[in-house]
């Protein structure tokens, strides 16, 4: 259950990641060149980074499903 919860939260983290990436893309000049480093970073790395960080955060904070939980 912990893994599924972490996957779901990680995938939902793409929404704030795309908003931050879009704002960063706009702030760097809105380049139309798909191979520009700013486009690659803000449109690919930032959203997928948010997914990874969201998954890791959910995994670390998902201890309530562990066996050692003592509520």
PyMOL commands that set and color helices and strands:
alter all, ss='L'
color gray80, all
select helices_A, chain A and resi 2-12+14-27+37-60+63-65
alter helices_A, ss='H'
color red, helices_A
deselect
rebuild
show_as cartoon
